[in-house]
Amino acid sequence: MSYDRYVAVCKPLHYSTIMTQQVCLQLTIGSWASGALVSLVDTTFTFRLPYSGQNVINHYFCEPPALLKLASADIYNTQMAIFAMGVVILLAPVSLILVSYWNIISTVIQMQSGEGRLKAFSTCGSHLIVVILFYGSGIFTYMRPNSKTTKERDKMISVFYTVVTPMLNPVIYSLRNKDVKGALMKLYGRKSS
């Protein structure tokens, strides 16, 4: 999505020649393939560990960091594999997204029209908010060392990026709609009176 926004803002006259069906298909396949690779590696390394004793996960769902706490062997190699996959699935995409938005912001700042700048920032702002919410909480969960943090905090963060962020998506994206903005302004006007 950030590449699409980058092409739309930075190369608007070339948009239809750059963002072809083939490019969209390649981006989609790349996303699916990287997700499948990460899932395969995480699952393989997690299943190779021996588990004995209590088999109750103190978590809302079964994700690798929660499972590692139940392992009865050295989990260093598995932690490193999960960390490496975190780099592939979290840091690489967020880096590309940030580079795209850096280029977008640089282009928008150079625009002469204030209305054009506002429209470009409005178009990209909602996506950037969702990216920050999702990737920020995901990076916090998967890209930190295994410390003695509270299980409750880990569960809250996991719920945030798996439940709260997707629930906020429609709200964040609908704020660009003029009718929704108007309704919110009327509602706000009534409450402040």
C-alpha positions, -999 to +999 in steps of 0.1 A: +000+000+000+029+024+008+044+017-026+011+024-043+009+057-024+045+065-032+038+060-070+006+080-068+022+110-050+057+110-064+051+098-099+014+105-107+018+107-144+035+073-146+011+056-121-008+035-147+024+023-163+041+014-130+012-001-110+002-027-135-017-059-126+016-078-128+032-055-103+002-058-079+003-096-083+041-097-076+036-076-045+008-098-033+027-130-039+057-115-021+036-107+009+021-142+010+054-160+004+072-141+032+043-147+056+043-184+047+081-186+051+080-170+085+052-192+097+070-223+085+102-214+102+085-204+134+064-236+135+093-259+126+116-245+153+088-244+179+077-280+172+113-293+175+115-283+212+106-308+239+078-299+261+071-316+295+051-307+325+024-282+324+009-276+289-013-246+297-004-215+279-009-183+299-019-164+268-050-156+246-037-175+216-009-199+207+020-178+194+057-188+195+069-165+224+041-179+246+050-215+236+087-210+243+079-204+280+067-240+282+097-256+266+119-279+288+151-274+268+175-247+258+155-223+236+183-200+224+184-213+188+146-211+185+146-176+199+172-165+174+152-181+145+121-163+157+141-131+160+155-135+124+120-141+111+109-110+129+135-091+109+120-106+077+084-100+085+086-068+106+117-048+101+121-053+064+086-042+055+084-014+079+118-001+066+104-001+030+073+016+042+092+043+060+115+049+030+083+052+008+068+077+032+101+096+035+100+101-003+063+110-002+069+136+025+099+151+006+077+153-025+047+168-007+068+195+010+080+206-024+044+210-037+034+246-045-003+241-038-014+240-001-046+221-011-024+195-029-002+191+002-033+187+024-048+161+001-016+141-001-011+141+036-048+132+041-044+102+017-013+089+034-019+098+070-045+071+077-023+043+063+007+056+082-013+056+115-023+020+110+013+010+101+026+026+132+000+009+154+004-025+139+042-027+133+050-008+166+032-034+187+044-063+166+080-052+168+076-047+206+064-083+209+088-101+186+119-080+184+128-077+221+150-100+241+133-126+263+131-108+295+112-112+327+083-089+316+049-096+329+027-121+311-002-097+314+017-070+295+026-095+267-010-106+265-022-070+263+002-061+235-007-093+215-044-084+218-036-049+207-020-059+174-043-088+166-077-073+177-075-036+184-056-025+154-078-043+129-109-030+147-095+006+144-088+002+106-123+011+095-125+040+119-092+054+109-099+050+072-134+064+074-121+096+090-111+106+055-148+105+044-163+140+043-197+128+056-181+111+086-160+142+094-192+163+092-211+140+115-182+140+140-181+178+139-218+181+146-215+156+174-185+174+189-204+208+185-234+194+205-212+181+233-192+212+237-224+234+240 
